[in-house]
Amino acid sequence: MGESARFRLDEIETWIFDLDNTLYPASSRLFEQIGARMTHFICERFGLEWEAALSLRRAYFRDYGTTLRGLMLVNRVDPEEFLIYVHEIDLSSLAPDPALERSLSRLAGRKFVHTNASARHASRVLERLGVARCFSAILDIADAGYDPKPALSGYRELVRRHRVEPSSALMIEDIARNLEPAAALGMTTVWLRGGSDWAAEGVEGVRIDHVIDDLGAFLALAASRQGRSSRP
């Protein structure tokens, strides 16, 4: 889906990024570690075998948007306890990304992370990638009142807290349905395809302005558009 007159990249002033499987590639397999720790948490908390815990985890994700949301609403699990446990992962498979840092640095405008994970996890990942200094702030699941994307509350909180003008904001996500609230608020939307079926669910019903396969290439294109528009 190409660039339209309404969504010119050189007019974007605020860049909003998902974290997991967006700012780093899914091939790093970090989210596999997180998923395994979620399953292990459920095993230990409820005395379930692995397959039963995995089934419950997936059911909560499907029905409530995140496993955490289901555990909070159904089982009264403390969210901070869960988040601390599941995000204690090994980041050694995640390499620093100087190319991403250069692309983000060239991009004019404020940059935020909006994630269903914790701010601590996001900060660790950004530091590991070498891009932490590029971002103005992180809005995490706690900031959204533990109401996960694609619930609208977190998007509205980001807009309110950081005085974002949606019409000049752009959001990049690997999960297509998480772009629907951004589109409803008037943001430009970018879907980063990752190949997983569940991340593509609902894509037909979402207004997506750009579909990309390479984040770095897209950011380089955006920076070049900005550079051309600023010339006298």
Beta strands, then each sheet from edge to edge (+ up, - down):
strand 1: 14-17
strand 2: 110-114
strand 3: 137-139
strand 4: 169-173
strand 5: 188-192
strand 6: 210-212
sheet 1: 3+ 2+ 1+ 4+ 5+ 6+
end
